[in-house]
């Protein structure tokens, strides 16, 4: 498989955080792990990663609200 067919989506786990922060750094985003963890501790906080051949290549964090979805950081390497 090549391209988008090889990319899979799954929930973000704690061991993905170093790669998420690395992607942010490459994009010039100065977020820190504690900010992300604070978002994810919320009951409505959801996080997903895009993975290609076992390597995290993107992520998204969003908050589910009653009538909307509030996108927080979304980044792709």
N, C-alpha and C positions, 0 to 999 in steps of 0.2 A: 504494500500500500504506500501511497505517496500523498503529500499535501494534506488537505482537510480530512481525508478518509482515515489517516493514521492518528489524528488527534482525538483524544477521549476526554471526557469531562467527569470529574469526581469531586466529592467534598474535600475541602482543604483540611489537612491534619497538622498538628503542631510541628512535625518534622519538615513541613513545607515552608515554614516561616523564613528560614535563611534564604531560600531561593526567591521568595516573594520580595524580601527586602533587597536582594541583589537586583531584581528586575526594576524595583523603584529607583535604586541608586543609578542604574544605567540610564534611566529616563529623567534623572535630575529631580526626582521626587524625594523630599526629605521627611518621610514619615518614619515613625519608629514602632517597634513591635508592641509596645504597651498601648499605643493608640488603637492598633488593630485588635488586640486582645480585648480591649474595653468594648469595642463594637461587637465582637463575637460573644461576649458574655451576656449581652442583651438577649432576652427570650426570642426576639424576632430577628436576630442577626444570622444571616446565612452567608457562607463562603464556599466558592467553588474554584477549582483550578482546571486549566487545560493542560494536558500532559501529552507529550509526543515522545515515543520511545523511552518512557520512564523519566523524562525530564520535564519539569514544570516550565511551560512556555507562556503562561498567562494566568491571570486570576481575576476574580471579582468578589466584592463583598457588597451585600445589599441588606436593607432592612425592610421587612414586610410590614406594611401598615394596613389598616382596615380597608382603605380604598386605593392605595397606591403602593408602589415599590420605590423605595428611596435608594438609588444607586450611590454607593460610597466609592471607594477606589476601584477602578477597572484598569488593568494594564496588560499589555502583550509585549513579549520580547521579540 
